[in-house]
Amino acid sequence: MRPSCRKSHKGFLIFSSTAVQQIHMKKCGPVTQQPLAIIWSRTDAEVTAILQEAQVNGIPFGIRSCVHDLSGAQIQGKDGIIIDLRALDSVVLAEDKQSARVGGGTLSINLSKFLHQRKLLTPHVWCSTIGIAGWALGGGYGYSSAFYGLGVDQIFGARVVLASGEVVDTDDHPDVLWALRGAVNGNFGVVVELWLQVYPENGLLGGLVAFPNAEAAQALTKFGEFEKDLPHPSHMTLPGVGHRPGLAVCVDFGSQSRERLGVSEQVGKSLSTPLLDTVAADFEDYKKWASAIVDELSEKHVALPYVHCNLGPEEDIDCIATYSKETLGKLRAIKKKFDQKNVFDKGHLQLRLYMAS
């Protein structure tokens, strides 16, 4: 940043030390070069000032709302800067307790703790260190989504710094809100605040039951029979156990009622008793099973190449199939209206929509 910007904004938090940056960038994908600086923006005015300074001086910039950027797309190399929003970590609850204004750098764990203390909730991401803004704007599947929908479904407004530096509320620009909700991140402006719907928390009952690999087949078979009579859970997964071979059954219910408590006890008791004494499958057999499953799912067109398909490599995303020609045209028009010079060119998708005819 040039000296004039430093003088006019003495409160900037600018990190240029390699050691400090390595800590800040530890969850930013395949980073091979540290940026020129990481600048924490604590107000809308600071975001505007940094954005304008970068444009005037031709400094490449990326935007980050938290510690995660697994693709590394926002890292602009040794001559670029990161506009870091993590200082915009705030939650303001509406008087009617039906919505909240959430800062653009708020982490999932901070939002969930704030709401839990007030017996409220909203769908949020599983990983506590992921930012709510980036997660929700890109779709957002997580806890309570089975009841209340995706993270993007909770967004009814936002405050955004546009390419011009103007700070706008989407109440005055409904087309911006429409574009933000699902057209992926980083294409239309810097979101400094989201307005989210929140809901009463009726309690949460959940847990994890783990089994060794030798009992995995029996546990899965038994669970398939048992889960037919389960009350509707808010979240359920069957993940592998990372640090050692095994299977885990994770279930949570949006209630702390005695009925749910009894069910949770049955889950453990019914699945923890092995049906047979067996040994884990030979690894070569396991690989053959895995390959067969992938082939079968691919043939049925239900196999997905990535966990977060909306954030996969751009060359693997079919824009027309994802958005439709009509939606692409509308997104392109909004992009040209608010960012004619394509200042925000690091979004995902990187608006090939903008360049499309």
Backbone hydrogen bonds in HBPLUS format (Angstrom, degrees):
<---DONOR---> <-ACCEPTOR-->    atom                        ^
c    i                          cat <-CA-CA->   ^        H-A-AA   ^      H-
h    n   atom  resd res      DA  || num        DHA   H-A  angle D-A-AA Bond
n    s   type  num  typ     dist DA aas  dist angle  dist       angle   num
A0005-CYS N   A0002-ARG O   3.15 MM   3  5.81 132.7  2.38 118.5 128.3     1
A0007-LYS N   A0003-PRO O   2.94 MM   4  6.20 155.9  2.00 157.3 163.8     2
A0008-SER N   A0004-SER O   3.09 MM   4  6.24 158.3  2.14 145.1 150.4     3
A0009-HIS N   A0005-CYS O   3.03 MM   4  6.00 129.9  2.29 140.2 152.1     4
A0012-PHE N   A0009-HIS O   3.19 MM   3  5.92 167.9  2.20 124.4 125.0     5
A0040-TRP N   A0013-LEU O   2.92 MM  27  5.27 158.8  1.96 157.1 158.8     6
A0015-PHE N   A0038-ILE O   2.81 MM  23  5.07 172.4  1.81 154.3 157.0     7
A0038-ILE N   A0015-PHE O   2.88 MM  23  5.07 156.4  1.94 142.8 150.7     8
A0021-GLN N   A0017-SER O   2.89 MM   4  6.08 163.8  1.91 155.8 161.1     9
A0022-GLN N   A0018-THR O   2.92 MM   4  6.09 152.8  2.00 149.7 155.9    10
A0023-ILE N   A0020-VAL O   3.12 MM   3  5.34 126.6  2.42 100.3 113.4    11
A0024-HIS N   A0020-VAL O   3.09 MM   4  6.45 157.8  2.14 147.9 154.4    12
A0025-MET N   A0021-GLN O   2.79 MM   4  5.92 139.8  1.95 152.1 163.3    13
A0026-LYS N   A0023-ILE O   3.49 MM   3  5.41 170.9  2.50 106.1 107.1    14
A0028-CYS N   A0025-MET O   3.12 MM   3  5.27 138.2  2.30 131.2 123.8    15
A0069-ASP N   A0027-LYS O   2.96 MM  42  6.36 154.6  2.03 149.9 147.5    16
A0031-VAL N   A0029-GLY O   2.83 MM   2  5.73 133.2  2.05 111.7  96.9    17
A0036-LEU N   A0080-GLY O   2.67 MM  44  5.36 141.2  1.81 152.9 166.5    18
A0082-ILE N   A0037-ALA O   3.05 MM  45  6.54 148.8  2.15 149.1 158.6    19
A0039-ILE N   A0082-ILE O   2.93 MM  43  6.13 175.4  1.94 173.1 173.2    20
A0084-ASP N   A0039-ILE O   2.88 MM  45  5.69 159.1  1.93 145.5 150.3    21
A0041-SER N   A0084-ASP O   2.94 MM  43  6.11 163.2  1.97 169.6 169.3    22
A0047-VAL N   A0043-THR O   3.18 MM   4  6.51 157.7  2.23 147.7 153.3    23
A0048-THR N   A0044-ASP O   2.95 MM   4  6.27 162.2  1.98 154.2 158.9    24
A0049-ALA N   A0045-ALA O   2.91 MM   4  6.13 163.2  1.94 148.8 153.3    25
A0050-ILE N   A0046-GLU O   2.96 MM   4  6.09 168.4  1.97 153.0 155.6    26
A0051-LEU N   A0047-VAL O   2.94 MM   4  6.02 162.8  1.97 150.3 155.8    27
A0052-GLN N   A0048-THR O   2.91 MM   4  6.08 164.1  1.94 155.0 158.8    28
A0053-GLU N   A0049-ALA O   2.93 MM   4  6.03 159.0  1.97 146.5 152.9    29
A0054-ALA N   A0050-ILE O   2.94 MM   4  6.09 158.6  1.98 149.6 154.9    30
A0055-GLN N   A0051-LEU O   3.14 MM   4  6.38 153.7  2.21 142.8 149.7    31
A0056-VAL N   A0052-GLN O   2.93 MM   4  6.14 166.6  1.95 155.7 158.8    32
A0057-ASN N   A0053-GLU O   3.09 MM   4  6.17 158.4  2.14 147.9 153.1    33
A0059-ILE N   A0054-ALA O   2.82 MM   5  4.69 153.1  1.90 141.5 145.8    34
A0058-GLY N   A0055-GLN O   3.30 MM   3  5.09 158.2  2.35  97.3 103.6    35
A0081-ILE N   A0060-PRO O   2.92 MM  21  6.43 152.0  2.00 148.3 154.8    36
A0062-GLY N   A0081-ILE O   2.95 MM  19  6.45 141.9  2.10 148.1 160.2    37
A0083-ILE N   A0062-GLY O   2.79 MM  21  6.07 175.6  1.79 162.5 161.6    38
A0064-ARG N   A0083-ILE O   3.04 MM  19  6.26 160.4  2.08 155.4 151.5    39
A0085-LEU N   A0064-ARG O   2.85 MM  21  6.14 165.9  1.87 168.4 172.8    40
A0072-GLY N   A0069-ASP O   2.85 MM   3  5.33 142.0  1.99 113.4 125.2    41
A0075-ILE N   A0072-GLY O   3.21 MM   3  5.54 162.2  2.24 111.7 117.1    42
A0080-GLY N   A0077-GLY O   3.18 MM   3  5.49 167.1  2.19 114.4 118.1    43
A0088-LEU N   A0085-LEU O   2.80 MM   3  5.49 158.1  1.85 124.1 131.4    44
A0105-GLY N   A0088-LEU O   2.95 MM  17  4.75 155.2  2.01 132.1 128.9    45
A0103-GLY N   A0090-SER O   2.80 MM  13  4.88 167.2  1.82 142.4 145.7    46
A0092-VAL N   A0101-ARG O   2.88 MM   9  5.06 156.1  1.93 143.6 151.6    47
A0101-ARG N   A0092-VAL O   2.81 MM   9  5.06 162.1  1.84 146.7 149.8    48
A0094-ALA N   A0099-SER O   2.98 MM   5  5.55 175.7  1.98 150.0 148.5    49
A0097-LYS N   A0094-ALA O   2.94 MM   3  5.14 157.8  1.99 110.2 117.3    50
A0198-VAL N   A0098-GLN O   3.03 MM 100  5.16 167.5  2.05 115.9 117.1    51
A0100-ALA N   A0196-LEU O   2.86 MM  96  5.39 147.2  1.97 150.3 160.0    52
A0196-LEU N   A0100-ALA O   2.87 MM  96  5.39 162.9  1.90 164.1 163.7    53
A0102-VAL N   A0194-LEU O   2.74 MM  92  5.16 169.9  1.75 160.4 163.7    54
A0194-LEU N   A0102-VAL O   2.80 MM  92  5.16 164.3  1.83 151.9 155.9    55
A0106-THR N   A0103-GLY O   3.12 MM   3  5.40 167.3  2.14 120.8 120.4    56
A0104-GLY N   A0192-VAL O   2.89 MM  88  4.35 147.1  2.00 118.1 111.3    57
A0132-ILE N   A0106-THR O   3.01 MM  26  6.12 164.4  2.03 164.9 167.7    58
A0110-ASN N   A0107-LEU O   3.14 MM   3  5.36 121.9  2.50 100.7 114.6    59
A0111-LEU N   A0107-LEU O   3.12 MM   4  6.45 160.0  2.16 157.1 162.5    60
A0108-SER N   A0130-ILE O   2.92 MM  22  5.87 152.9  2.00 155.6 159.6    61
A0112-SER N   A0108-SER O   2.92 MM   4  6.11 170.8  1.93 158.3 161.1    62
A0109-ILE N   A0128-SER O   3.19 MM  19  4.64 158.4  2.24 136.7 130.1    63
A0113-LYS N   A0109-ILE O   3.01 MM   4  6.02 156.7  2.06 140.5 146.8    64
A0114-PHE N   A0110-ASN O   3.08 MM   4  6.14 162.3  2.11 141.1 146.3    65
A0115-LEU N   A0111-LEU O   3.00 MM   4  6.22 167.8  2.01 156.5 159.1    66
A0116-HIS N   A0112-SER O   2.86 MM   4  5.89 158.5  1.91 145.1 152.1    67
A0117-GLN N   A0113-LYS O   3.06 MM   4  6.19 156.8  2.12 150.5 154.9    68
A0118-ARG N   A0115-LEU O   2.93 MM   3  5.20 143.8  2.07 105.2 116.5    69
A0120-LEU N   A0115-LEU O   2.82 MM   5  4.74 159.1  1.86 132.8 135.5    70
A0119-LYS N   A0116-HIS O   2.99 MM   3  4.78 164.7  2.02 108.5 109.3    71
A0201-GLU N   A0119-LYS O   2.85 MM  82  5.02 161.1  1.89 130.3 124.5    72
A0121-LEU N   A0199-TYR O   2.82 MM  78  5.31 142.1  1.96 147.2 157.0    73
A0199-TYR N   A0121-LEU O   2.75 MM  78  5.31 159.5  1.80 157.6 164.7    74
A0143-TYR N   A0124-HIS O   3.04 MM  19  5.66 129.2  2.31 175.0 164.5    75
A0130-ILE N   A0127-CYS O   3.35 MM   3  5.82 167.3  2.36 118.0 118.9    76
A0135-TRP N   A0131-GLY O   3.35 MM   4  6.33 162.2  2.38 145.2 150.4    77
A0136-ALA N   A0132-ILE O   2.86 MM   4  5.87 168.7  1.87 154.9 158.3    78
A0137-LEU N   A0133-ALA O   2.92 MM   4  5.95 169.7  1.93 157.9 161.4    79
A0138-GLY N   A0134-GLY O   3.25 MM   4  6.16 143.7  2.38 136.6 144.4    80
A0139-GLY N   A0136-ALA O   3.10 MM   3  5.24 165.0  2.13 109.4 113.6    81
A0152-VAL N   A0139-GLY O   2.88 MM  13  5.15 157.0  1.94 159.3 152.3    82
A0151-GLY N   A0140-GLY O   2.58 MM  11  4.40 158.0  1.62 131.5 139.6    83
A0145-SER N   A0142-GLY O   3.09 MM   3  5.58 158.0  2.14 135.2 135.9    84
A0147-PHE N   A0144-SER O   3.02 MM   3  5.37 141.0  2.18 106.1 116.7    85
A0148-TYR N   A0144-SER O   2.90 MM   4  6.10 171.5  1.91 162.6 164.9    86
A0149-GLY N   A0145-SER O   2.90 MM   4  4.36 148.0  2.00 119.2 122.5    87
A0153-ASP N   A0150-LEU O   3.09 MM   3  5.21 133.7  2.31  97.9 110.5    88
A0154-GLN N   A0151-GLY O   3.05 MM   3  5.49 154.2  2.12 110.7 118.5    89
A0155-ILE N   A0152-VAL O   3.31 MM   3  5.49 154.6  2.37 103.7 110.7    90
A0197-GLN N   A0154-GLN O   2.98 MM  43  5.04 140.7  2.14 125.5 137.6    91
A0156-PHE N   A0195-TRP O   3.01 MM  39  5.83 164.5  2.04 160.1 165.2    92
A0195-TRP N   A0157-GLY O   2.85 MM  38  4.91 150.5  1.94 145.2 136.1    93
A0170-THR N   A0158-ALA O   2.94 MM  12  5.55 157.2  2.00 163.6 167.1    94
A0159-ARG N   A0193-GLU O   2.87 MM  34  5.05 156.5  1.93 138.4 142.5    95
A0192-VAL N   A0159-ARG O   2.97 MM  33  5.79 144.8  2.09 148.3 159.0    96
A0160-VAL N   A0168-VAL O   2.89 MM   8  5.43 161.7  1.92 157.3 162.6    97
A0168-VAL N   A0160-VAL O   2.89 MM   8  5.43 164.2  1.92 156.9 158.6    98
A0161-VAL N   A0190-VAL O   2.86 MM  29  5.01 163.7  1.88 141.9 146.1    99
A0190-VAL N   A0161-VAL O   2.91 MM  29  5.01 162.3  1.94 143.1 145.7   100
A0162-LEU N   A0166-GLU O   2.89 MM   4  5.47 168.1  1.91 162.1 160.5   101
A0165-GLY N   A0162-LEU O   2.93 MM   3  5.30 158.4  1.98 112.9 120.1   102
A0172-ASP N   A0169-ASP O   3.01 MM   3  5.79 150.4  2.10 119.3 125.5   103
A0176-VAL N   A0173-HIS O   2.98 MM   3  5.53 134.9  2.19 114.5 125.4   104
A0177-LEU N   A0173-HIS O   3.40 MM   4  6.88 156.6  2.46 148.9 155.1   105
A0178-TRP N   A0174-PRO O   2.97 MM   4  6.18 160.7  2.00 147.1 152.4   106
A0179-ALA N   A0175-ASP O   3.07 MM   4  6.26 154.1  2.14 140.2 146.5   107
A0180-LEU N   A0176-VAL O   2.86 MM   4  6.10 157.0  1.92 153.0 159.7   108
A0181-ARG N   A0177-LEU O   3.10 MM   4  6.23 154.5  2.16 153.4 158.3   109
A0183-ALA N   A0179-ALA O   3.27 MM   4  5.61 137.0  2.47 147.6 157.1   110
A0182-GLY N   A0180-LEU O   2.79 MM   2  5.83 126.8  2.07 115.6  99.1   111
A0348-HIS N   A0185-ASN O   3.11 MM 163  5.93 149.9  2.20 157.4 166.1   112
A0205-LEU N   A0253-PHE O   3.05 MM  48  5.26 163.3  2.08 148.4 153.5   113
A0253-PHE N   A0205-LEU O   2.72 MM  48  5.26 160.3  1.76 153.9 159.9   114
A0207-GLY N   A0251-VAL O   3.09 MM  44  5.99 146.1  2.21 154.0 164.0   115
A0251-VAL N   A0207-GLY O   3.31 MM  44  5.99 154.8  2.38 157.7 165.0   116
A0209-VAL N   A0249-VAL O   3.01 MM  40  5.21 157.2  2.06 140.0 147.2   117
A0249-VAL N   A0209-VAL O   2.78 MM  40  5.21 158.2  1.83 148.8 156.0   118
A0211-PHE N   A0247-LEU O   2.75 MM  36  5.27 155.1  1.81 159.0 166.2   119
A0247-LEU N   A0211-PHE O   2.95 MM  36  5.27 159.0  1.99 147.6 153.9   120
A0215-GLU N   A0212-PRO O   2.96 MM   3  5.69 156.8  2.01 121.8 128.1   121
A0216-ALA N   A0213-ASN O   3.07 MM   3  4.93 162.2  2.10 104.5 110.1   122
A0219-ALA N   A0215-GLU O   2.89 MM   4  6.01 160.4  1.93 155.7 162.2   123
A0220-LEU N   A0216-ALA O   2.91 MM   4  6.09 161.7  1.94 154.9 159.2   124
A0221-THR N   A0217-ALA O   3.00 MM   4  6.18 162.8  2.03 147.6 152.6   125
A0222-LYS N   A0218-GLN O   2.91 MM   4  6.04 168.7  1.92 152.2 155.6   126
A0223-PHE N   A0219-ALA O   2.84 MM   4  5.93 153.5  1.91 143.5 151.8   127
A0224-GLY N   A0220-LEU O   2.93 MM   4  6.11 151.4  2.01 146.0 153.0   128
A0225-GLU N   A0222-LYS O   3.14 MM   3  5.28 128.8  2.41  97.3 110.1   129
A0226-PHE N   A0222-LYS O   2.91 MM   4  6.14 156.8  1.97 149.1 156.6   130
A0227-GLU N   A0223-PHE O   2.81 MM   4  5.74 167.1  1.82 158.8 159.2   131
A0229-ASP N   A0226-PHE O   3.24 MM   3  6.17 159.3  2.29 124.7 128.0   132
A0230-LEU N   A0227-GLU O   3.13 MM   3  4.97 163.6  2.16 102.2 107.2   133
A0234-SER N   A0252-ASP O   2.96 MM  18  5.96 142.1  2.11 139.3 150.9   134
A0235-HIS N   A0252-ASP O   3.38 MM  17  5.41 148.3  2.49 150.1 144.3   135
A0252-ASP N   A0235-HIS O   2.96 MM  17  5.41 152.7  2.04 159.2 156.6   136
A0237-THR N   A0250-CYS O   2.95 MM  13  5.26 155.9  2.01 145.5 152.9   137
A0250-CYS N   A0237-THR O   2.99 MM  13  5.26 173.6  1.99 156.4 157.5   138
A0248-ALA N   A0239-PRO O   2.95 MM   9  5.56 156.4  2.00 174.9 176.5   139
A0241-VAL N   A0246-GLY O   3.24 MM   5  5.16 158.0  2.29 117.1 117.2   140
A0261-LEU N   A0257-SER O   3.03 MM   4  6.35 155.5  2.09 148.2 155.9   141
A0262-GLY N   A0258-ARG O   2.92 MM   4  6.15 159.5  1.97 152.6 156.4   142
A0263-VAL N   A0259-GLU O   3.12 MM   4  6.41 152.5  2.20 143.0 150.6   143
A0264-SER N   A0260-ARG O   2.89 MM   4  6.18 160.0  1.93 153.8 158.5   144
A0265-GLU N   A0261-LEU O   3.15 MM   4  6.41 152.7  2.23 147.0 153.6   145
A0266-GLN N   A0262-GLY O   3.06 MM   4  6.33 150.6  2.15 143.2 151.4   146
A0266-GLN N   A0263-VAL O   3.02 MM   3  5.01 114.6  2.47  93.8 110.0   147
A0267-VAL N   A0263-VAL O   2.92 MM   4  6.27 150.1  2.01 152.8 161.1   148
A0268-GLY N   A0264-SER O   3.42 MM   4  6.73 163.5  2.45 146.1 147.4   149
A0269-LYS N   A0265-GLU O   3.07 MM   4  6.31 172.1  2.07 153.5 155.7   150
A0270-SER N   A0266-GLN O   2.78 MM   4  5.68 164.8  1.80 152.4 156.9   151
A0271-LEU N   A0267-VAL O   3.21 MM   4  6.11 144.9  2.34 140.7 148.6   152
A0272-SER N   A0268-GLY O   2.94 MM   4  5.72 141.7  2.09 147.1 155.5   153
A0285-ASP N   A0282-ASP O   3.01 MM   3  5.28 119.6  2.38 103.4 118.2   154
A0286-TYR N   A0282-ASP O   2.96 MM   4  6.32 155.6  2.02 152.3 160.2   155
A0287-LYS N   A0283-PHE O   2.97 MM   4  6.28 155.6  2.03 149.8 155.0   156
A0288-LYS N   A0284-GLU O   3.13 MM   4  6.41 151.5  2.22 140.8 148.2   157
A0289-TRP N   A0285-ASP O   2.93 MM   4  6.28 155.6  1.99 152.9 159.6   158
A0290-ALA N   A0286-TYR O   2.89 MM   4  6.17 164.8  1.91 155.1 159.2   159
A0291-SER N   A0287-LYS O   2.92 MM   4  6.11 161.6  1.95 147.9 152.8   160
A0292-ALA N   A0288-LYS O   2.94 MM   4  6.10 156.9  1.99 145.5 152.1   161
A0293-ILE N   A0289-TRP O   2.90 MM   4  6.17 157.3  1.96 154.0 159.9   162
A0294-VAL N   A0290-ALA O   3.02 MM   4  6.26 165.7  2.04 152.4 155.8   163
A0295-ASP N   A0291-SER O   2.95 MM   4  6.14 164.4  1.97 151.3 155.6   164
A0296-GLU N   A0292-ALA O   2.96 MM   4  6.12 159.6  2.00 146.3 152.0   165
A0297-LEU N   A0293-ILE O   2.91 MM   4  6.12 164.7  1.94 155.3 159.2   166
A0298-SER N   A0294-VAL O   2.88 MM   4  6.01 155.3  1.94 148.5 155.9   167
A0299-GLU N   A0295-ASP O   2.99 MM   4  6.19 156.4  2.04 147.4 153.2   168
A0300-LYS N   A0296-GLU O   3.14 MM   4  6.40 142.1  2.29 140.2 150.1   169
A0302-VAL N   A0297-LEU O   3.02 MM   5  5.36 169.6  2.03 153.7 153.0   170
A0301-HIS N   A0298-SER O   3.00 MM   3  4.87 156.1  2.05 100.5 107.8   171
A0311-LEU N   A0308-HIS O   2.91 MM   3  5.49 158.5  1.96 116.5 123.7   172
A0312-GLY N   A0309-CYS O   3.36 MM   3  5.16 165.7  2.38 105.9 104.5   173
A0316-ASP N   A0313-PRO O   2.88 MM   3  5.53 155.6  1.94 119.0 126.9   174
A0317-ILE N   A0314-GLU O   3.06 MM   3  5.28 167.9  2.08 113.4 116.4   175
A0322-THR N   A0318-ASP O   2.88 MM   4  6.05 148.3  1.98 151.1 161.3   176
A0323-TYR N   A0319-CYS O   2.79 MM   4  5.83 170.7  1.80 155.9 158.1   177
A0324-SER N   A0320-ILE O   2.73 MM   4  4.48 135.5  1.92 119.4 133.7   178
A0328-LEU N   A0324-SER O   2.95 MM   4  6.18 162.8  1.98 154.9 160.3   179
A0329-GLY N   A0325-LYS O   2.97 MM   4  6.13 155.9  2.03 146.5 152.6   180
A0330-LYS N   A0326-GLU O   3.12 MM   4  6.43 153.4  2.19 144.5 151.4   181
A0331-LEU N   A0327-THR O   2.87 MM   4  6.13 162.4  1.90 155.7 160.6   182
A0332-ARG N   A0328-LEU O   2.86 MM   4  6.01 157.2  1.91 149.1 155.6   183
A0333-ALA N   A0329-GLY O   3.05 MM   4  6.26 152.4  2.13 142.2 149.0   184
A0334-ILE N   A0330-LYS O   3.05 MM   4  6.34 156.1  2.11 148.8 154.8   185
A0335-LYS N   A0331-LEU O   2.89 MM   4  6.10 158.2  1.94 150.6 157.0   186
A0336-LYS N   A0332-ARG O   3.02 MM   4  6.24 162.0  2.05 148.7 152.7   187
A0337-LYS N   A0333-ALA O   3.01 MM   4  6.17 145.3  2.13 139.7 149.6   188
A0338-PHE N   A0334-ILE O   3.08 MM   4  6.27 158.0  2.13 153.4 156.9   189
A0339-ASP N   A0335-LYS O   2.72 MM   4  5.37 139.3  1.88 148.5 158.1   190
A0342-ASN N   A0339-ASP O   2.99 MM   3  5.23 160.8  2.03 113.0 118.3   191
A0354-TYR N   A0351-LEU O   2.91 MM   3  4.93 132.7  2.14  92.2 103.6   192
A0356-ALA N   A0352-ARG O   2.96 MM   4  6.02 124.5  2.27 138.7 153.2   193
A0356-ALA N   A0353-LEU O   3.32 MM   3  5.12 138.9  2.50  90.2 101.5   194
